């Protein structure tokens, strides 16, 4: 499995049994060239604890490029987390990943400093409601792939 393979790689810490014991080594909190990558860690006291990975440059790209695509997945998350939620943006004809968020709960963390014009989400009601609430002027669309899976 992926987890056994990860454990075999030297230097990877074992996942904690309790999320409150989570300690992220410094070299996992930055990019290869030393820029901050773990931009927000809500802390062990947050019942909806989340870790947000991105770069400041990617955050600025989200501010400038307002066509977003977001999705959550449940199958690739480390122990103690329930979801990996990603936000991608359309930049010069390519869709590129901008933010990765590991989450315990299903509550989507938000920052009101953004103003997307178009957001494409899967068919999860929580994601749709969060986008409508936080970005009321954004045009909201659902993903054709996920829609076709429901039919």
N, C-alpha and C positions, 0 to 999 in steps of 0.2 A: 504494500500500500504506500501511498504518498507519505504518510506519517512515519513509517518505518524507514523509508529512504531518507527523509529529513533528519531523523535521529542518527543515521549512519554518517552524515556529513559532520566532520569535526567542527566544533565551534558553535553549533546550534544548541541553544538551551532547551531543556525539556519544558514542556508546557506545565504550568502550575496546576495543582489539583483544585485550587480555589482561585477564582478570578481576583480576589483581593490580594493575593500573593504575587500577582504579575509584576515582574521587573523586566523592562526591556533594555538590553545592553546598548550602550551609546552608539556602537557602530551600526545598529539596526535603525537608528533614529536619524540617519543622515544618508545622503546620496554618496555614490562612489567618489565624487569630487568634493565632498565635505559640506555640501549645503544641507540645511535642515530639511528633513523629510517627514518626521512625525510632527505635524503642525499643531495637533491638539490631542490631549489625552484627558478625558473628563474626570478621571480619578475614581478610586475605589468606593467613594461615598455616593456616587451617582448610580441609582438603581437601573438606569438605562445606559450604563457605561459604554463609551465608544472611543476608538482610536482613529484619528483622521490623518491619513498619509497623503502628502502632496508636496509640491514645492511652491514657493512664493510666486515663481514665474507661471506655474500652472494656474494658480489662483487668479493672477492678473489676466491670463488668457480667458478664463471664464468670465471675467468682467467685460472683456473686449469682444469676445465671440459668444453671441447670445443664443445660439442653437445648441441645445443640450440633449443628451441621451442618457438615461439613467436606468439602472437595473440592480436588483438584489439577487444574490445566489446563496444557497444554504449548504451546498455540498462540499465546498473547499475551505471552510473556515476552521481555524484551530480550535482545539478543545476549549470549552468555556464560552465561546462566542456562538451566536446563532445565525449571523448573516454577514456577508461582505456586500456592501452597497457601493456601486461605482457610478461616477459621473464622467461622461465623455463630452467632448465638444467638437463641432464641425469647424475645421480650420483649413482654409485654402483647399477645399475639396477632399480632405481626409478627416476621418473621425478618430480622434486621439483620446486616450484615457487621461483624465486630469486629477481625479480624486478617488482614493480608495478608503472606505470607512469600514472598520471592523466593529460590529455592534453586538451587544447582548440582547437588547430588546428589539422591537420592531419600530420604535419611534425614530424617525429620520431626523438627525441633527441638521439645523439650518442656520444660516447666517443671512441676515436681512440686508447685507451690503451688496447684494447681487440683484440684477434686473434682467433675467433672461426673457427673450421675446418668444421663443418656442422651446417646449420641453416635451420629449418623447419618453414615455414610461411604459413599463409592462402593465399588466392588468391587475396589479395588486391595489386594492382599495386604499390601504394606508398611504401608499406613495401618491396616488391620485389626490387624496384629500390633503396631504401635506403640501403638494405643489399648489393646489388651489388656494390654500390658506396663506402660504408664505409669499407666493408670486401671483397675485390675483389678476395681473394684466397679461400674464404669459399665455400664449396659445398652447393648449395641452392636447397632445395626441397620444394614442396608444400604439404600441409596437405591432406591426403587421404580423411578425413571426408569432408572437404570443397570442394574438387574436386568432390566427389560423389554427393554432394548437387547440383552441377551445371549441372549434366548429366541428 
